[in-house]
Amino acid sequence: MEETAPTRLGCRLSSCIFALLLTLTTAGWVDPDSPLEAQSTRALTSGDNRQYELVFSDEFEQDGRTFHDGHDPRWTAINKNDYTNAALHYYSDDNVRTANGVLNITTERKENAYKAFNEKTKKFYADKKYIQSGMVQGWNKFCMIGGIIEFSASLPGDPSIGGLWPALWLLGNLARATYVGSSDYMWPFSYDQCTEENRHSQEVNACSRVGHYGMQPGVGRGAPEIDVLEAMQGDHSKLPNTHIRRPYVSASLQVSLYSSILRQHDSNQAIYIE
């Protein structure tokens, strides 16, 4: 048998199949509805001849599933204000459910009055929003340290009409999306060497001689981000200060090294750091 490498996750978010391949994990998280051809795959990367086995999948074939906190072992639909990037919507767990073999996230006009929190003043205040939508998270339920992710998604809205920003993305488990304070000095760090220059910028850094919260001393950790897909609709106009025109789809890997030693002054030359 070929060596099993980081393995895969197959699921549907907003009519999506989401697949994740991880190393040395049992198949207890695999959805029985996942087809036989989804049980293994190979990487598209040149030189990687390993076989990847499916270890997590969710096909969302069962109608009527809800994702309120505590309802589902795999996913949680959050129920709170989103103040990331000055968002105009409020996330409700009522806007996420399964029907007709897919997971649907609904966006609608609906007023929400709630207690908001100001991260700068550290004080609560009364606020209202008039758009309600949904976000599904796997935070603190299933974690991966490498592998292959596959999904199939039907994006909402008209590509020529702006206002929506659908996304499928991953965030390190030491931070949690929309809980902005949890990412302070955690996102998007992945640096694991001690440099006095920036040790105070990374909450869990390799310079620390004392381990906290069960973490080893002298090991740098953080919450990198992988945006597999982010979409922006709109008319065919340029984004400010760029050559990019709407509508567009982007993907990104967000990590921080934070050392002047590793900065590259020649933009035409790539640096590879292991």
VEXMI-524444 format. One record per residue: x, y, z of N, C-alpha, C in turn. Coordinates in steps of 0.001 Angstrom, whole numbers, plus 524288, in hexadecimal, padded with zeros to 5 digits. Layout:
# VEXMI-524444
XYZXYZXYZ;...
***
This chain:
# VEXMI-524444
8033F7FB5B8000080000800008000080369804DF80000;801AE808D67FD61804A280DAF7FD3B80409810958025E;807E9813CB8035B807E3816D4808298032F81A6F80841;8007B81A6880CB57FC1681DF980D557FE148232180F75;7FC9E8276180CE87FE7082C8F80E627F9EE82FB28108D;7FAC3834C9811A37F66F8380C813587F1AD836FB80FFB;7ED3C83690812327E8C38346080F817E4308381E80F08;7DFC2836DA80D327DC2283A7280AD27D6C783B1880D52;7D46383F5D80C5F7CF5B8409C80EAC7CB688420080A81;7C6F783F8380A217C329840A1806177BE128426280874;7BC09846E8807207B73D848DF809717B4C084CF980606;7AFED84EA68074D7AD66852CB804567AC188576A807B9;7ADF585C148064D7ACA0860E0809057AA1986457804FB;7A539865F5806077A26D8692C802487A28A866747FD0A;7A099861D87FCE17A0E685E297F8827A68085CC77F75D;7A93785B387FB6E7AEAD85A0A7FA6D7B042854D17FCA3;7B3E6852587F9F87B65484D907FBF57BBAF84F137FDE0;7BCD684DD3802BD7C19484FA2805497C4BD84ADB806E7;7C97884A2A804FC7CC6D845758062D7D1C2846A580867;7D356843C980C567D841844D680F0C7DB4183FCF80FEC;7E04783FDC80E5D7E37083B2280EE17E79C83BEB81308;7E7BD838B1816FD7EB578395281B5A7EE878345E81C59;7F2D38350281F5D7F63A83095820777F4AA82DD382586;7F50A828A6825747F47C8256C82A277EF7C8269A82D25;7EB32826EC82A6C7E62C827DB82CDE7E2758238882B4F;7DF0D8220282ECC7DB4D81DF482D797D7008203D82A0D;7D3D681CBE827C17CFC581E78824237CA9481F5D826D3;7CA818200B82BFC7C5A6820C982ED47C2BC825AD82D58;7C54B8296882AF57C2DA82E4A829687C0E782E21823C5;7C15A829C2821277BFCF8296881BAC7B9E98288981B40;7B74A82BB48181E7B1B282B3A8172E7B09C8264E813F6;7AD06822DC815B27ABBB81E28812AC7A9B581F6680D31;7A7C08242D80C617A5C8825B6807417AA138275C80379;7AEEC827B68055B7B3358291E801D07B401824C17FDD6;7B44E826007F8CE7B4C7821F57F4BF7BA0381F2C7F4FD;7BA2C81A8F7F2C87BEE08175A7F2E07C37D81A1D7F066;7C29681CFD7EC257C6E081FA07E9737C93A8241A7EC9F;7C695825A47F0DD7C8A1829CD7F4307CBF1827BD7F8AC;7CC998229E7F9107CF47820517FD857D5308210D7FD63;7D7608222A7F8D57DCFE823137F87A7DE188269E7F3D8;7E2A8829117F3EA7E43782C7F7EFA27EA1A82D1F7EFB2;7EC1C82FDD7EBD77F1AF8311E7EB947F24E836F87EAE8;7F6BD838F27EC9F7F7C583E857EC357F8E0840037E694;7F7CA844EC7E54F7F909847037E0267FE9A849257DFFB;8012F849487E47F8068084B5B7E4CD80A5D8479D7E24B;80DAA849A07DEF0811978466D7DC5081552844077E04C;8163B83EF57DFE5819DC83C4E7E36781752839E77E82B;8127483B3C7E95380FAF838E87EDC880C98834407EBCF;80E9C82F8D7ECAF80C2882AC97EAC48091B827E17EEFF;8086F82A627F374805A5827D57F7B17FFCE8276C7F68A;7FD57823907F8F27F7AA823047F89C7F543825527FD8B;7F139828547FCDB7EE9C82AEF8012F7E94F828538021D;7E855826E0806FF7E386824258085B7DFAE827D880B03;7DAC58271D809CE7D6A982A6780C017D5F48294B811D2;7D62B82D6D815097D56D82CB281AA67D1148302681CE3;7CF3A833ED819DE7CAE98374381BAF7C7A4838C0816F5;7C27883840817727BF0B839FF8133B7B9A483B2B81558;7B6E883E8C812B17B17883FB5813FC7AEAD8410980EE8;7AB1583DB780D557A84683E7B808687A3318418480921;7A16C8423D80E0179CAA8453680F3F797D6842FF80C88;797A883DD180BE77933A83B668094278E5983B2080CAF;78F1083B4B811CF78A9C83AEF8155E787EB84039815D7;7830C840888143978023845718147B77EB9846D981A1C;77E3A84BDE81B1377C5E84DB8820247807D84E2C82452;7856E84D6D8230A7898784E31826FA789E8853F182862;78AAB854FF82D5378BA085A5282F26790E585A7A831DD;7931885F298325B7988085F9B8341F7991B8638A83892;794E08641683BB17955486741840667998A864F4843E8;79BAB868128475B79FE18665384ACB79E448615F84DB5;7A14485D2684CF97A0278583684F9C79CB68547984C93;79A8785626848037970B852C48450B799ED84ECF841AC;79EB284FF3840177A15884CC183C2E7A6F384BAE83DE5;7A8E1846DB83D367AE3B8459D83EDE7B269847E483B4F;7B10784960836827B4EC84B37832C67B5138512383238;7B091853A3832557B0438592B830F37AD1C85C46834F1;7AE4E8615A8352F7AB4C865008385D7AA0B869C983510;7A51186B31834C27A3858701C8325A7A36D8743B836B1;7A6A98783A836217A72787C0183A5F7A25D87F8F83A96;7A16E881C883F2E79CEE885238401D79EE288A13842DA;7A0E588DBF83FCF7A35089268842167A44C8968B83DEC;7A59089B1B83FBD7A72289F5083C3E7AC7489E23839D1;7AD1A89FB5834F47B23989F5F832647B4308A4EB8318E;7B8578A664834477BA878ABA7833947BFCF8AB75830E5;7C0F28A6F882E467C5BA8A68782B3B7C52F8A9B682633;7C9178ACD3824ED7C91A8AFE3820147C43A8B34A81F7E;7C2378B552823E97BD9C8B8C1823DF7B8F68B62B82128;7B8148B137822457B3D88AE3A81FC77AE888B0A382100;7AAF78B04F81D407A5C28B29881DD17A1B78AEA781FA7;7A33E8A9B78204779F728A5AA8218079FFC8A3B18271B;79BDC8A11C828CB79BBB89E4982DBC79B348987F82C6A;79E528952B82EFB79E1388F9082DFB79A1788CFD8318A;7968388A0A82F2D7928D8872D8322B792F48815F83109;7927D87E2A83514792A0878858344178DA087680831B4;78992879C983159784C98784082EA17856287864828B8;7898087ACA826C478A3287B7E8212578D758773181EA1;78E878730B82197791A986EAF81F9078EC68699082093;78D8D866AE81C6078AF0861A281CF578B9285E7C817FB;78A73859768185878AE385613813C37858A8552A81156;78573854D080C14780B1853958092478241851CC803B4;77F9B84DD2801C27807F84BD47FC717862C84A397FB89;7889A8480D7FF8878DDA845F47FEF47923C849E37FEFE;7912584EA6800AD795448529C8010C794A8855A98061F;798E185849807AE7989E85BEE80C0C797C88615F809D0;793B78640280B987925C8692F8099C7936986D5D80DAB;795F18718A80BFA796B58763780F337938587A9680CBA;78FCF87CB880FA078C318809980D9178D928860780F96;78D94889D680C1378E4E88F4E80D847892E8923080C92;7876D895518104B7825C897E380FEB7827589D2D812AA;77E9E8A0648115977DDE8A5558141D77AF18A43D8192E;77D678A54881D8F77AE38A4688229D77DAE8A7A3826BD;77AB78AA3582A0077D038AD9882E0377EA98AA6F832C5;783538AB79834B3785428A92583983787498AD6883D21;785228ADA9841D6787248B129845DB78A418ADD6849B4;78EE58AF9784B1F7924F8AC5B84E4D796208AFC58515D;798A68AD4D8551C79CB88AFE8858257A1F08AF198556B;7A43B8B355853737A9378B30C850A17ADAF8B45A85451;7B25F8B2D6852AF7B7038B3C6855EA7BB038B6C3852BD;7BD068BAF9855007C1048BE29852817C6648BC3785434;7C96A8BA15850757CE7F8B7D7851C07D25C8BBF9853AB;7D1BC8C0E1852017D5688C4FC853877D4478C711858FA;7CF3F8C83585A0A7CDE18CA5B85F287CCC68C62786334;7CC198C13E861507CAD68BCCD864B27C5AB8BD9686789;7C1F08BFF9864CB7BCCF8C0F5867237B87E8BEF486392;7B4178BD6C865E57AF878BBC4862F67AC2A8C0798618E;7A93F8BFFC85D427A59D8C40E85BB27A1308C1988588A;79CB88C4448583A7983A8C24985555798E88C36684F85;797A58BF8384C41798538C030846A4794108BD28843C0;7936E8BE6F83EA978FB18BBBC83B557922D8BAB483604;7909D8B655833A1791FB8B53D82E3278D198B35F82B5D;78D1B8B3FF826267885B8B3108232A789008AED281EFC;78D6B8AC2B81F0478E548A7AF81BA078FAF8A30581F12;78D4989E8C81E1978E54899D3821277902E8957F81D86;79469892D381F157969388EA581BE47987E88A4581F73;79BD6886D681D6479DAD882708207F7A35F8813481F83;7A5F687EFB8236A7AB4B87D08822F77AB9E877C2825B7;7ADEF873E7823167AEB086EBC8255B7B46F86E0C826A3;7B59286C5982B697BAF686B9382D237BBC9865F982F07;7C0928641482E557C21F85F17830A47C5DE85FED83523;7C60A864AE837437C9C88662083B527C9668627684008;7CDF98608A841B27CE8D85D478465C7CBAE8580F84605;7CA5785679841407C7B7851758408B7CB2184D9683D9A;7CD5484F54839427D0AF84BEC8361B7D53984F298341D;7D9FF84D88835687DEA28508C833F17E20C84D6C83039;7E4F18502782CEE7E88884DAC8294E7EDD885054829A8;7F1F484D5F828767F73084FAF828627F99984F55822F3;7F68684DB981F2A7F86284D5F819D17F4E0849D4816B6;7F51284A39811917F1E7846C780E667EFAA8496E809A3;7EB6E84753807B17E8CD8494A8030E7E32984A8980478;7E15684F10802C77DBE68509A803A87D92A850F27FE72;7D49284EA27FE0D7D17684EE67F9467CBF2850917FAA4;7C9A7853D37F75D7C436855447F81A7C1DA856C67F2E3;7BCB4856C87F2BD7B9D4858B67EE307B5BB85C6F7F03F;7B5B98614E7EE6A7B241865497F0997AF698683A7EC54;7AA8E869817ED497A78386CED7E9E47A730872327EC9F;7A995876307EA597A9D387B4E7ECE07A4B487E4F7EC16;7A33C881807EFE479E2E884317EF9F79E6E8892C7EC5D;799D988AF57EAC779965890217E86B79ABB8906A7E2A7;79A158951F7E09079B638965A7DB237A0F4898677DAFC;7A46B896297D7B97A9E0897EA7D79F7AA8B89DB67D688;7A6C08A0267D3E57A7468A5AD7D2797A5138A9667D68D;7A2B68A74D7DAB57A0688AA967DED17A3728A9D67E3D3;7A5AE8AE147E5D87A8EF8ADC87EA7B7A5DC8AD547EF85;7A8B08AC987F3DA7A6468AC6E7F9017A73F8A7687FBF4;7A8898A32E7F92B7A99D89E327FBC17AF6E89CFD7FB83;7B144899E17FF477B6C48985B7FF867B720892C08017D;7B52F88EFA7FE6E7B561889818002F7BAFC8878480068;7BBFB883F3804047C151881FF804B27C14487C948071B;7C54087985805CC7C6728748E808617CC23874E7809F4;7CD388747E80F027D2878757B810CD7D3B787294815DA;7D8CE87242817067DAC286F7F81BA17DDBB8734D81F16;7DD45872848242C7E009875D0827F07E2298724F82C3F;7E6FB8735182DE87E94487058832307E5D38706683708;7E59386BFB839C97E1D486B4883E057E2E586EA5842D4;7E7788712B843177E8988748B8479B7E5CC879CC8473D;7E35E87AE3842D17DFF587F71842407DAAD87D878404D;7D6B0880DB840A77D17B87F6483EC37CF2C883DB83BA0;7CD51882A0836F87CB348869A833737C6AD88985835F6;7C69388E99835317C2D6892858372B7C3AB893D183CF0;7C6C6890C583FBF7C84B89225845187CD85894F3844AC;7CD3D899ED8435A7D1D689CD0841997D62C89CD4845B2;7D4CD89D4F84A9F7D8C689D6B84EB77DBF88987384EFC;7D9C08941084D537DC9188F1A84D917E11488EDB849AE;7E0FE8922A845BB7E51A89214841C27E97189609842D0;7E8CE89959846CB7ECDF89D338480C7F1F589A6984970;7F61E89BB3846A77FB54899808477F7FB888939484674;7F752891798441D7F72A88BF2842A97F70988B5183CBB;7F3FB88E7583A187F36488E3E834657F72989215831E1;7F9A98908182D8F7F9D188B4A82B2E7FF098889682C45;800B7888A88312F80605886EA83278806D488112831A9;80B7A87FBF82FB680D1287A4D82F2A812EB879CC83024;8154587DCC8326C81AF887E018331181C9E87ACD837CB;820C6877BC83741822658742A83B6982826874C383CBD;82A2E8798483C6282F7C87AAE83E2082F5087F6F841B6;832F987F9B8455383327883F484906836378887B846B7;8339D88CDF845DA83638891AF844438345189604847E3;837E28985B84ACA8367A89C6784E7F833DD8A10B84BD6;835148A1AE846D08330F8A61E843DA82D178A68584410;82A7B8A20A843BA824D18A2258435B8221C89E6184716;824B789CE384B428226A8990884ECD81D5589AED8513A;81CC98A00C851EA8180F8A21B854648137E8A28285094;8147B8A19E84B888103D8A1C1847B180D5B89C9984762;80FDB898608491D80D9589327848C180C738912784E3E;807868903A84F63805EB88EC6854A98089D889CE8568B;80896885BA8535080B23880CD854AF810078806C85152;8146A8822A85363819308827E8504681D5B87EC58524F;8213E87DC684EF582553879FF850438292587C0985451;828C4880FF855B882C368832C859BD82A32881FC85F41;825498807585FB7822F087F8A864D18256E87ADD86782;8273187B9586C4A829A48776686F43825C887474872AE;820F987653872D381CEC873D187601818548726C87277;8167586DA0872CE811F586C0186FBD80CE786D5B87282;8091886F2686F8F803FB8707A871C17FFBA86D8086EDE;7FB6986C64871937F6D3869EB86F477F82C864B886CA6;7FBD9861D186EF17FD3F85CBF86CDE800E385CE086833;802DF86174866C180674861EB8625480C178618686434;80F7585F6F860E0814E785EC486240817CD863F686225;81B66864D6865DA81EA4869908659D8226A8694E86107;823DF86DCA85F07827AA86E0C85ACD8258786C848557B;8205886C32854EA81DE086AD584FF381A3B86F3884E50;81B1587160849AC817B487580847B9812CD8734784532;80E54875888468D80963873C98444A805FA8787E8430F;8020F8779B83FD67FE8587BD183E777F9E6879C383B77;7F78387D2E838617F2D687BC48356D7F35E87DA682FD0;7F62887AB282C7E7F67087C0A826EE7F10A87B988246F;7F08587DEB81FD37EB8587DE181D107EC5187C198176F;7E8D5878BE815997E8C18772C8101F7E3618788280DF2;7E32D87C5780A837DE4E87DA8807DE7DE1587A7E802D1;7DB2C87636802F77DAB9872E17FE607D7AF875BE7FA1D;7D3C1878A67FBB17D09987B987F7FB7CE1A8803E7FAAA;7CECA884D97F8707CBDD889847F9E57CA0188C0F7F4D6;7C51288D777F4957C2E188F9D7EFBF7C09B895057F0C4;7C1618988C7ED117BF0E89DBC7ED5D7BC2B89EE57E846;7B70789F8B7E8B77B3E78A0F17E4367B4228A6CE7E33E;7B1D98A8887DEFE7B1858AE1D7DDE27B2148AF487D821;7B1448B44A7D6C27B1D38B5D57D14D7B78E8B5847CFB2;7B8948B5F57CAB87BDCF8B4FF7C89A7C1598B9C27C968;7C1DF8BB587CE4E7C53C8BFCF7CF907C9ED8BDF77D2B1;7CE0F8C11A7D2937D2CF8BFA77D55D7D2318C0817DB33;7D4B18BD157DE3E7D5338BE147E3CF7D9008C2927E48F;7D8598C5BE7E8A27DBD48CA3C7E97F7E18E8C89E7E9D0;7E4D68CB5A7E7107EA908CAB67E73D7EC668C5587E564;7E9548C2BB7E21F7EAE28BDAA7E0067E9608BD637DA3F;7EB138B9357D7A77E9758B82A7D2467E50A8B42D7D221;7E3388B26C7D6BB7DF438AE4A7D7177D9D48B0927D627;7D6D28ADD57D3047D17E8AF797D1F07CD938AB927D42E;7C92D8AD8D7D6087C4EE8AA2D7D7CB7C1DF8A8277D317;7BF578A3A07D3AE7BFA889FEF7D80B7C4B389CC77D7C8;7C68289B017DC507CB52897F17DC6C7CB368940C7E0E8;7CE9A8901C7E0817CF4F88C3C7E49F7D51488C2F7E613;7D64588C0F7EB0D7DBB388C037ECCE7DCAE887707F077;7E1A8885FD7F0F27E3678820F7F4B47E86F884137F722;7E959882E77FC107EE08884F27FE9B7EFCE8816F8030A;7F4E4881A48041F7F74987F3D808B97F97B883A080C03;7F7B688414810E97F9438886D814447FC5B88659818F1;8017C88773818E7804FD885DE81D15808A588A6781E51;80AFA88A4D822DF80EAC88E638246A813BA88BFA82664;8180D88E018246081D3A88C678263381F698905C82A06;81EA389556828E5820288999282C64825DE8998682DFD;8293F899BE82A3682ECA89A7982B538313F89D4B826BA;834128A180827D78368A8A474823A483AAA8A131820DC;83CAB89D288237B8408D899BD8211E83E3C896EE81C60;8391A895E381CA383695892D181895833F88962681469;8344389B4E814DA831CB89E9D810F2834B189E5C80BD0;831CB89EB18079E8341289E7480268833AA8A3D47FFE6;838268A6387FECD838258AB737FC8B837CB8AB527F698;839218A6F17F446838C98A65D7EE9D8339C8A3BB7ED56;82FCD8A6D07EB8682A928A4B87EAA282A608A0EC7E619;82E718A0B17E2F182E7B89D257DE7783099897C17DFDC;832488970C7E4B4834978921B7E6538316888FB77EAB6;8303788AC47EA4B82D22888267EE46830A0886207F29C;82E72885E87F760831398839D7FBCE82E2187ED87FD93;830C987A967FE9982E4A875DB8008783070874B1805F4;82D018745B809C182EA68739E80F2482C1686EAD81130;82F3586B2A8134D82D1B866578158D82C8D866F881B6F;
***
